[in-house]
Amino acid sequence: MKIIDETGTPWICDKCNEKLELEKTNILYLDADFEVELWKCPKCKMVLIEEDLARGKILEVEKALEDK
């Protein structure tokens, strides 16, 4: 997913109706803390985790941490 789709329309927070902004965000998983840039609503702070990231890098990290 991208913040701007093929038509040039930005992602909008469904709850707040605000444009999402790219922001550094901490993710905590199994006592491990990671800082990544994610699309975030400036008002309610909900984040968009893109499918590519969730099925790719985050899944790799998740499996590595669970194996420890």
N, C-alpha and C positions, 0 to 999 in steps of 0.2 A: 504494500500500500504506500501511497505517497500523499504528502500534504496537499498537493495539487493534482487533480485527476486530469484525464485527457481533455476535458473542456476548460481547464484553467480554474476550476472552482476549488477553493481551499476546504479542508476538513473543518467542520464546525461541531462544537460540543452540543450534544442533543439536550443536555440539561440546562446549560447557560446561554446557548446560542452565541458563543464566542469563538473566534478563530483560534485553532490550536497553534501553539508556539513551540519551537524546538528548544528544549531546556535540559541541562544536566540533571539527572535524577538518580537517586540511590535505590538499588534493588537489594533486598535482604532475602537470602535463601539458605537454609541450613547453617545458620550462624556465619555465613559468608556475605560480605557487603561489597557490591559492585556499583560503580558509577558509570552510567551510560546516558547518551543523549536520546531522549524520547520526545514525541509530540505530547504537549501537556496543555490543558485548559488553564489560562491565566487566572480564572476566577475560582473554580472549584478544585483545581489541581489534579483532576483525573487524567490518566495517561493513556495514550494509544500505543499498544505494543503491536507492531506490524507483524503480520503472519510470517514473513521471511525471517524476522528476528526470533520469534517464538519457536518456530520449527527448526531453526538453524542453530545460531550461537547459544541462545538460552538453553535449548535442549541439550547441547553438548556439555555445557557447564553443569547443568542439572545432573546428568548421568555421571560425570566425573566426580561431583560432590557426593552423590549417593553411593559410589563405589568405595569411598574412603571410610 
